[in-house]
Amino acid sequence: MTVGLPHFLTIGAALFALGIFAMMTRRNAVALLMGVELILNGANVNFVAFARYVDGGVDGHLMAAFVIVLAAAEAAVGLAIVLAMFRNFGTVHVDTVNRLKR
Amino acid sequence: MLSENSILWTALSILLLPLLSYVIIFFFGKKLPRKGDWVGVTLLFASWIQALRIFVTFWRHGDPQFRVEGAVRWLDLGRFTADAGILVDGTTAVMLVVVTTVSMLVHLYSVGYMHGDRRYERFFAFLGFFTFSMMGIVLSNSLLLLYMFWELVGLASYLLIGFFFHKHSAANANKKAFLTNRVGDFGFFIGILILFTAYGTFNYLELFAHMQVAPIGGALLTWAGVGLFMGCIGKSAQAPLHIWLPDAMEGPTPVSALIHAATMVAAGVYMVARLQPLFDPSAMLVIAYVGSITAFLAATIAVVKTDIKKSLAYSTISQLGYMVMAMGVGVAGAGMFHLWTHAFFKALLFLGSGSVIHAVHTQEMPLMGGLRKKMPITFWTFAIATIAISGVPFFSGFYSKDAILAGALAFGWIDGHIVPFVLALLAAGFTAFYMFRMLFQTFFGKPRDMERYEHAHESPWTMALPLVFLAVLAIGSAGWKGPTDGWFGKFVAPYDMEMIVAQYGPAGHDVQAEAVHVEAETTEGHAAETQADEHAAVDPHAETPAAVHGGADEHAVAATHEGGHEGGHDVHHKAHNTAMILSILTAGLGILLAWLTYMRRIISAPAILARLPWVHKVLQNMYYFDELYAATVYRFTLWFSWLNGAFDRVVIDGIVNGAGYLTRVLSWFSGQIDKWVVDGLVNGVGAAIQVSGEGIRRVQTGRIQTYLVYVCFSILVLVLVFRAL
């Protein structure tokens, strides 16, 4: 059996779905960031797979590289927020931090 | 001797000086030294001098038809105009002297009598105000002005009767006086309105002239006369409206002397005398009967009164009855003469009684007695006044009363109404009796209350001087002859109607003017009033029948007696002698009885009264006049008030309450609609928005997971939708 495009797409969709699922179910801010990472990487898998099997160029790779950089930046900012959150509230559960709502 | 113009100015000053006194004392009295009593006395003295000047002028002029009139335009209301003016004639001159003399003496007397009163200056202010109003009545030349001053006098009387208003009885007495007078004034006003409606003028002389030329037909003239006379009934305290005068004695004694003895009560008599031509024979008959009945009733009541002032009050009513009767029987001159003499001796009696009251601090005669030695001046003056009022010959009261009785007797012989004369004669006897009873009880015998007797003393000179002055007048004010043949005839005589018609007659009355054949003269005379004297001379006597018998104002007796026509001269002469003998006899009898009863004690008054208990009871209760009013007018008023109250309660309140109830029911309905429909809509909209808001709000949970679920679900929906396309 040869490995073709559908396999990659399946893996991408699975990663995306797992990410979504993580974001929907977890209340831990760090876990949420991890979910986001999963979604981004699911997208990256799709970019690279389409570049390899459909386009043949490097456009998809390029886009994937951008996404990785963006993810790193996002993780840095996100973790900083989580850190500040913990310092201020003593917790990283997103739904217990609701002071503005009250 | 004053010129015509200066007579008017002098008269005006007599009117205004008391007003000035009132204004000064009322506003500045408290700040003036001695509280300003000297202002009142001085100004009244000036007023008195002015009155004397007018009096002397008329005396020297000697013509009772001489009159001066001056007026200024007062109201100008389209077709109707009214003048405010002064009419001075002989009658006025006499009255001016009466009022100013008594008023001045009362001012002087009050300085002593009211000494130390808390409202001393207010008293003098009111006296000035009264004198001013009274002068207005005396001087006014039209009914409108007369009515105005008439009411002002009523007000002044009200203020002065209630001067001691902290006393309950005084506060009631002034209300009674005012209200009783209002009843009379009501008739007076109707009389004025009848005359004004008929002739369109208020001026006396114009009214007389109109009435000569065109008398009002039928009974209306009588009613006008009776209406005017009602004013006199009220003001001059004639039966049946005399009830206020005895109560008015609650006022300070100087007030009783000034207002309720000498001047104000004489206003009614003066008014009737001055308006003689306006009364037709029927009205005159009413006047004669009312006057004589009053004279008799009041004289009998005075006999049983023990309060010295009350007794004098009834005496006043009785004497006023004489004057009024004189007007009725057509001897107005004699009535005015009696007014003149009576003013002095009655003022003297009141001031003397005031002096006594001042000394013994009681008004009850049974508590006095023997004061003759303690108060010689008061005693002698009081005795002179008593002799004068009783009708003892050669004192002033004799001449005037005699003239009235003679007039009444002549009236009885000619017109067949002898009742007034009989009543008046009886009243004369009673007068002599009760006056001497008063004199004996007060000044003679043994003192009945030693404590009061010891305390008694003669009054200060301010009180004694007016007494002496008035005593001189009480003796000599009549002169030595009757009203027509003596000096008084120069002042008071019946109006010369031909002269007045010529001078004041209506210009445009063609029909009536033809009827009396004076058309040319009247129009011409009216055009040039200054030449009136000549016209009066030119005017043929026989051609004005209205003046002799058609005018229906001059009484037959008046014409015969006062005018001195040959026809009734014998009758009058006989009447005069008969009346004189009878009046001397009755007066002597009255005095003798009083002497026997109260000095010699041969006749026992209690024994007689015990024999006739009902007579005493009726007299003590003053013929039950007050009870009569209580049973009729008073009860009717209460009943009528109750009726009105019931009408108010049932009908008016019913309508109001019904309207209120209806409004309430309608409001309730309106409220229900508001509550359920309008509010329902408003609340419904609000509630709908709230409910939907509540629902929609739940979408915004603020939790990222929820939004993520929405996003995923929405994408799923979109994918499903667009896949189908």
HADDOCK unambig.tbl for C-alpha pairs under 7 A between the chains (distance, minus, plus):
assign (segid A and resid 23 and name CA) (segid B and resid 705 and name CA) 6.61 0.50 0.50
assign (segid A and resid 24 and name CA) (segid B and resid 705 and name CA) 4.83 0.50 0.50
assign (segid A and resid 24 and name CA) (segid B and resid 708 and name CA) 6.81 0.50 0.50
assign (segid A and resid 95 and name CA) (segid B and resid 703 and name CA) 6.63 0.50 0.50
